[in-house]
Amino acid sequence: MTVALARAHLHWLGAIDDAHASAVLTRRHRSAALAFRRGPLADYGRSPTFGYIACRTRFFDAAVTEAMEEGLTQVVVLGAGYDSRPLRLVRPGVHFFEVDHPVTQAEKRRRLPARGVTYVEADLGTDHLPHGLLRSGFERDRPAIFLAEGLTMYLDRATNEGLFRSVASLAAVGSRLAVDFAQGGGSVSLPSQVVASAVRLSWQLSGEQRFDWADEATALGLLRAAGWDVTDASNGPVLAERYLQGTPLRVEGISPSAFCVLARRT
């Protein structure tokens, strides 16, 4: 929900294209989104924290669009949350699979119904991913693109390693994996870190854990060991240079320890 709030605000700023994000927000989150537009929180609404989320969203959108343009017709969104890509990027003949916890999925389907999506119930910390996807109609002999956006930092290193290997076991030659990692969040600016720390503390109090294991060398090593050929690894400042030009978002302060990766199954 916090990511949906950020995307709704970023759409209002014109930094990303996600007209569906606001549809899933609770009344409290809608009020927060309005608060970022003007008044004392308006400056934070253009901060590096929002800047990195904009970069990340556009990186994953571009990965899906490029994959579809090259003929891939299966898109698997891991830990989908309130992602709206099946609505925003849908094309004839493309099949979206959304993998997430059943409680989250039920709420997402109530708030943001979408046709042509196959929902796969799974706890990515414990469940065996291939079983659920194959039972749901995923075709392992056809290339696919797998997305893991805003996910790896909520799973420990060993669980991530197992997930990368499970996805590789399903991925035909030519498949792709788009994934992001972050140590300490997407911003190094002090105000952003203070706010982000407070938000994370509230998550921890509700039982949400975060794991800051993923420096770039370790993360890329795990991907390669799992059978993925890394083709692009871009950190926050590189992504900001690529995606934030001409937006009202601040580029300085985006963390170099946050990065997005694109890999292929060869």
Secondary structure by P-SEA (a helix, b strand, c coil): caaaaaaaaaaaacccccccccccccaaaaaaaaaaaccccccccccaaaaaaaaaaaaaaaaaaaaaaacccbbbbccccccccccccccccbbbbbbccaaaaaaaaaccccccbbbbbcccccccaaaaaaaacccccbbbbbbbccccccccaaaaaaaaaaaaaaccccbbbbbccccccccccaaaaaaaaaaaaaaaaabbbbbccccaaaaaaaaaaacccccccccaaaaaaaccccccccccccccccbbbbbbcc
